[in-house]
């Protein structure tokens, strides 16, 4: 799931390294605050899996993402992830409007 979220952000031109280096004026990171996973079926070694990620809610510094993993059209698991953008000192920071629009397709 982590790789799916990272790739989703990268496709929206949001890069973890740039964020940590202070691209928004201060050094920030994404942290997972809460995650729920519902396993439906097993994956096997060398299976080619697809991780789908979409944003279902954005509020302040947090984003809730719905994710699912499939293999050849078969649902393997579903997840709900709450991630928060914080400073290196641990203080939450509002997600920029530009990102909100990119995440929701507006």
MILUM-214185 format. One record per residue (C-alpha): residue number from 1; residue in three letters; x, y, z. Coordinates in nm, 2 decimals. Example, Ala and Ser with C-alpha at 12.3 -4.5 7.8 and 13.67 -1.06 7.14 Angstrom:
// MILUM-214185
{nr=1 | rest=ALA | xx=1.23 | yy=-0.45 | zz=0.78}
{nr=2 | rest=SER | xx=1.37 | yy=-0.11 | zz=0.71}
This chain:
// MILUM-214185
{nr=1 | rest=UNK | xx=0.00 | yy=0.00 | zz=0.00}
{nr=2 | rest=UNK | xx=0.28 | yy=0.24 | zz=0.08}
{nr=3 | rest=UNK | xx=0.42 | yy=0.22 | zz=-0.28}
{nr=4 | rest=UNK | xx=0.07 | yy=0.28 | zz=-0.42}
{nr=5 | rest=UNK | xx=0.04 | yy=0.60 | zz=-0.21}
{nr=6 | rest=UNK | xx=0.39 | yy=0.72 | zz=-0.30}
{nr=7 | rest=UNK | xx=0.32 | yy=0.66 | zz=-0.67}
{nr=8 | rest=UNK | xx=-0.02 | yy=0.83 | zz=-0.65}
{nr=9 | rest=UNK | xx=0.15 | yy=1.14 | zz=-0.49}
{nr=10 | rest=UNK | xx=0.43 | yy=1.13 | zz=-0.75}
{nr=11 | rest=UNK | xx=0.18 | yy=1.13 | zz=-1.03}
{nr=12 | rest=UNK | xx=0.03 | yy=1.45 | zz=-0.87}
{nr=13 | rest=UNK | xx=0.38 | yy=1.61 | zz=-0.87}
{nr=14 | rest=UNK | xx=0.41 | yy=1.57 | zz=-0.49}
{nr=15 | rest=UNK | xx=0.75 | yy=1.43 | zz=-0.40}
{nr=16 | rest=UNK | xx=0.84 | yy=1.31 | zz=-0.06}
{nr=17 | rest=UNK | xx=1.21 | yy=1.42 | zz=-0.09}
{nr=18 | rest=UNK | xx=1.12 | yy=1.77 | zz=-0.20}
{nr=19 | rest=UNK | xx=0.87 | yy=1.81 | zz=0.08}
{nr=20 | rest=UNK | xx=1.13 | yy=1.69 | zz=0.33}
{nr=21 | rest=UNK | xx=1.38 | yy=1.93 | zz=0.19}
{nr=22 | rest=UNK | xx=1.15 | yy=2.23 | zz=0.24}
{nr=23 | rest=UNK | xx=0.99 | yy=2.29 | zz=-0.10}
{nr=24 | rest=UNK | xx=0.69 | yy=2.45 | zz=0.07}
{nr=25 | rest=UNK | xx=0.90 | yy=2.68 | zz=0.29}
{nr=26 | rest=UNK | xx=0.96 | yy=2.44 | zz=0.57}
{nr=27 | rest=UNK | xx=1.06 | yy=2.07 | zz=0.60}
{nr=28 | rest=UNK | xx=0.76 | yy=1.85 | zz=0.61}
{nr=29 | rest=UNK | xx=0.67 | yy=1.48 | zz=0.59}
{nr=30 | rest=UNK | xx=0.37 | yy=1.26 | zz=0.54}
{nr=31 | rest=UNK | xx=0.28 | yy=1.02 | zz=0.82}
{nr=32 | rest=UNK | xx=0.02 | yy=0.75 | zz=0.84}
{nr=33 | rest=UNK | xx=-0.21 | yy=0.83 | zz=1.14}
{nr=34 | rest=UNK | xx=-0.45 | yy=0.54 | zz=1.09}
{nr=35 | rest=UNK | xx=-0.49 | yy=0.24 | zz=0.86}
{nr=36 | rest=UNK | xx=-0.76 | yy=-0.03 | zz=0.82}
{nr=37 | rest=UNK | xx=-0.70 | yy=-0.33 | zz=0.59}
{nr=38 | rest=UNK | xx=-0.95 | yy=-0.59 | zz=0.49}
{nr=39 | rest=UNK | xx=-0.78 | yy=-0.90 | zz=0.34}
{nr=40 | rest=UNK | xx=-1.00 | yy=-1.09 | zz=0.09}
{nr=41 | rest=UNK | xx=-0.76 | yy=-1.33 | zz=-0.08}
{nr=42 | rest=UNK | xx=-0.39 | yy=-1.41 | zz=-0.07}
{nr=43 | rest=UNK | xx=-0.12 | yy=-1.29 | zz=-0.32}
{nr=44 | rest=UNK | xx=0.15 | yy=-1.53 | zz=-0.42}
{nr=45 | rest=UNK | xx=0.52 | yy=-1.48 | zz=-0.49}
{nr=46 | rest=UNK | xx=0.57 | yy=-1.33 | zz=-0.84}
{nr=47 | rest=UNK | xx=0.21 | yy=-1.23 | zz=-0.87}
{nr=48 | rest=UNK | xx=0.17 | yy=-0.90 | zz=-1.07}
{nr=49 | rest=UNK | xx=-0.05 | yy=-0.69 | zz=-0.85}
{nr=50 | rest=UNK | xx=-0.22 | yy=-0.36 | zz=-0.91}
{nr=51 | rest=UNK | xx=-0.27 | yy=-0.10 | zz=-0.64}
{nr=52 | rest=UNK | xx=-0.54 | yy=0.15 | zz=-0.70}
{nr=53 | rest=UNK | xx=-0.54 | yy=0.47 | zz=-0.49}
{nr=54 | rest=UNK | xx=-0.80 | yy=0.74 | zz=-0.47}
{nr=55 | rest=UNK | xx=-0.86 | yy=1.03 | zz=-0.23}
{nr=56 | rest=UNK | xx=-1.20 | yy=1.01 | zz=-0.06}
{nr=57 | rest=UNK | xx=-1.16 | yy=1.30 | zz=0.18}
{nr=58 | rest=UNK | xx=-0.93 | yy=1.60 | zz=0.25}
{nr=59 | rest=UNK | xx=-0.96 | yy=1.81 | zz=0.57}
{nr=60 | rest=UNK | xx=-0.69 | yy=2.05 | zz=0.69}
{nr=61 | rest=UNK | xx=-0.37 | yy=1.86 | zz=0.72}
{nr=62 | rest=UNK | xx=-0.52 | yy=1.52 | zz=0.66}
{nr=63 | rest=UNK | xx=-0.61 | yy=1.31 | zz=0.36}
{nr=64 | rest=UNK | xx=-0.81 | yy=0.99 | zz=0.36}
{nr=65 | rest=UNK | xx=-0.73 | yy=0.75 | zz=0.08}
{nr=66 | rest=UNK | xx=-0.92 | yy=0.44 | zz=-0.03}
{nr=67 | rest=UNK | xx=-0.69 | yy=0.17 | zz=-0.18}
{nr=68 | rest=UNK | xx=-0.74 | yy=-0.17 | zz=-0.32}
{nr=69 | rest=UNK | xx=-0.51 | yy=-0.44 | zz=-0.44}
{nr=70 | rest=UNK | xx=-0.61 | yy=-0.67 | zz=-0.73}
{nr=71 | rest=UNK | xx=-0.44 | yy=-0.95 | zz=-0.92}
{nr=72 | rest=UNK | xx=-0.58 | yy=-1.03 | zz=-1.26}
{nr=73 | rest=UNK | xx=-0.91 | yy=-0.87 | zz=-1.17}
{nr=74 | rest=UNK | xx=-0.94 | yy=-1.06 | zz=-0.84}
{nr=75 | rest=UNK | xx=-0.97 | yy=-0.84 | zz=-0.53}
{nr=76 | rest=UNK | xx=-0.70 | yy=-0.92 | zz=-0.28}
{nr=77 | rest=UNK | xx=-0.75 | yy=-0.65 | zz=-0.02}
{nr=78 | rest=UNK | xx=-0.90 | yy=-0.31 | zz=0.05}
{nr=79 | rest=UNK | xx=-0.76 | yy=-0.04 | zz=0.28}
{nr=80 | rest=UNK | xx=-0.86 | yy=0.30 | zz=0.42}
{nr=81 | rest=UNK | xx=-0.56 | yy=0.52 | zz=0.51}
{nr=82 | rest=UNK | xx=-0.55 | yy=0.85 | zz=0.70}
{nr=83 | rest=UNK | xx=-0.23 | yy=1.04 | zz=0.63}
{nr=84 | rest=UNK | xx=-0.13 | yy=1.37 | zz=0.78}
{nr=85 | rest=UNK | xx=0.12 | yy=1.63 | zz=0.66}
{nr=86 | rest=UNK | xx=0.34 | yy=1.75 | zz=0.95}
{nr=87 | rest=UNK | xx=0.65 | yy=1.95 | zz=1.01}
{nr=88 | rest=UNK | xx=0.97 | yy=1.78 | zz=1.12}
{nr=89 | rest=UNK | xx=0.87 | yy=1.90 | zz=1.47}
{nr=90 | rest=UNK | xx=0.54 | yy=1.71 | zz=1.45}
{nr=91 | rest=UNK | xx=0.31 | yy=2.00 | zz=1.39}
{nr=92 | rest=UNK | xx=0.03 | yy=1.95 | zz=1.13}
{nr=93 | rest=UNK | xx=0.03 | yy=2.17 | zz=0.82}
{nr=94 | rest=UNK | xx=-0.27 | yy=2.23 | zz=0.59}
{nr=95 | rest=UNK | xx=-0.25 | yy=2.06 | zz=0.26}
{nr=96 | rest=UNK | xx=-0.20 | yy=2.32 | zz=-0.01}
{nr=97 | rest=UNK | xx=-0.51 | yy=2.41 | zz=-0.22}
{nr=98 | rest=UNK | xx=-0.31 | yy=2.32 | zz=-0.54}
{nr=99 | rest=UNK | xx=-0.26 | yy=1.96 | zz=-0.41}
{nr=100 | rest=UNK | xx=-0.62 | yy=1.94 | zz=-0.29}
{nr=101 | rest=UNK | xx=-0.74 | yy=2.02 | zz=-0.65}
{nr=102 | rest=UNK | xx=-0.50 | yy=1.77 | zz=-0.80}
{nr=103 | rest=UNK | xx=-0.60 | yy=1.50 | zz=-0.55}
{nr=104 | rest=UNK | xx=-0.97 | yy=1.54 | zz=-0.62}
{nr=105 | rest=UNK | xx=-0.94 | yy=1.61 | zz=-1.00}
{nr=106 | rest=UNK | xx=-1.08 | yy=1.96 | zz=-0.96}
